[in-house]
Amino acid sequence: MLGHHYDSGPLVPPLYDPQGGPPKPRLMFKMPRVVPDQKTKFESDELFRRLARETEVRYTGHRDRPAEERRQKFQTQCRDGYTEVAFVNTGVNLQLTFTPAPAGYSPDLDFNKDPGKVHIKSHFIMNGVCVRWRGVLDLERLDGVGCLEYDEDNARLEDAMLRDEIERYKERIRDFQEKQRTFKEQGVRKVVPRMLTPDQRLTRLDTLRTFLARFQADPASFFQRFVTLDDTWDHHFEPESKNQSKRWKHHESPSPPKFRQVMSLAR
C-alpha cells in the first residue's frame, strides 16, 4: 500500500462542443480523492487505528546495498524531499514526500533537533483520507518510530473541493436537461426517410421506452455507452430510365420486351 500526493487537474471539462446540431453531453464525474466523512473513517477503520499508534518503522530503500551506502542514500533522499519507510508490525510500505531540506532543516524535515536522528513529517491521501505521517529515524540503524495522524487542515480543503465538484456535476446535469428541453421545444427531431408500418412503430416505441428507463436510472453512464446512427437507405438495384433503355433498331424490327422493375431498398 502506497501513500502519495495526487496532481489536481482541471475539475470541469466543457459540457458541449461548440458546433451545430443536437447537444452532445459530457457528464463524466471526476473520481473524488477523498471520502465524504474522512474523520469518521480514520477513527473507525481498523488499518488506520493500527497505524495511528506509534510503532516501529524502518527505512526500506536500497536493501541490496551495503549498510554504509544505505545510510548515505537515506540522508541524500531525505534532503531531496522523499524516502521509503515501512511499519514493521503491519508491513505497510509508504513512499513519503515532503519539503526538501538541502541545509538539513525544513518545516517537514529536521536533522538538527536530535543528534544522530532525523524528524520527518509527510502529508498525503491514503484510502480517501488526508493523513500526516510523523516519525523519527536513527541515522545509524535506519529504524525508529512513526505513526499516522489525521490531517485536519488538508482534510478541510479536500472536503471543500469535493463539495464544489459535486455541485459542478449537478449544475452540468441541470444545464444538460435544460438544453434538452429547449432542443425539444424548437421542434428539432430526427426525420425517418420512409414510412413505418404499425409493427415497426410499436417496436420503435418499446425500444425508446427501454432507453428512457435506462437513462432515468443512470443518466451519467447512459451517454457513455449509447451510440446513435442516422438511417441511411441505399438502393441495391435502380431500374433504367426511359432514356437509358432506348436501343437502336430497324423500323421493321419488333419492339424489345420491357418488364416492370422496382427499386430494391435496404439500410
Steps between C-alpha positions, in 0.01 A plus 500: 500500500650830393428852620571783262385837378255544214520754223189716476389535139215708361184432698239566235526402131291700252141378483445538127711532191454838325326364190154489350242227531374323810707548818746225586513456878822436687391411849807320625552539873857524615583233756516671843833486682345474846200334662209718620572452874877468536527536876245227569680260270838580656365435849301187413712323237704215650810571288505868590454419869803270491714749309396785731689336787868591518684183395833388356583610145797431274659649191441257211696652216806341332490183708745332264775756569761499782398657831719810467375571149139463618561757776637748248216445257241537777636838603529612138140403429377680810677822401347466151149469647405130482567162660353151550392361835296202622304423816657186643189365675266535198740487202346816351752674273480873437664723243538823695544840340562825685668839474866459393764616747843544337626675815360235733181675610154570356146510644475124431859389563745565784848352537593742781238429768662176624863410417519181294127504417267659247144618562267464201143609422321414177148594389305281255164335425464135596185298425300820453616665824743791546772383739836614629786259565719605793809314613863495613768277349848423622763592239722207601249215535252641244204417723287685753139569587217658303123525469218643289297801613181644361588812298223742598615794284542310175181304566308828524639612163425167332146499639441843349633379165276192517190708571590735217549208260163349590327835457664551162386154392143575607517829312608318184205262539260793536659678205471191283136445593421862423668478162310180425170670579591797282605269220166315510299822518663625182354201318836361395456130443634218294316435173466141386521489117232229463155437643490249786251218522292463821722212615814708442351787699421273794852355490651848498271608788609202714866575426465866595325409825790268588753774427301750706493266801877445477563875474285574806683229699853626422521819286880535524600158367212478249663734248839333538357167378238612250583550133253646249515487122290665230294271275652483155304331221691365201357349184633153424353534151379804306306434174601675181323817403305527171792675333748242625287212365489634144659273236582542132291273277362465145161655445356155416656329806265411787512714816720357778304352790489707818442373854366680802795594724501636858793645694634271770553678837704412804666677792 
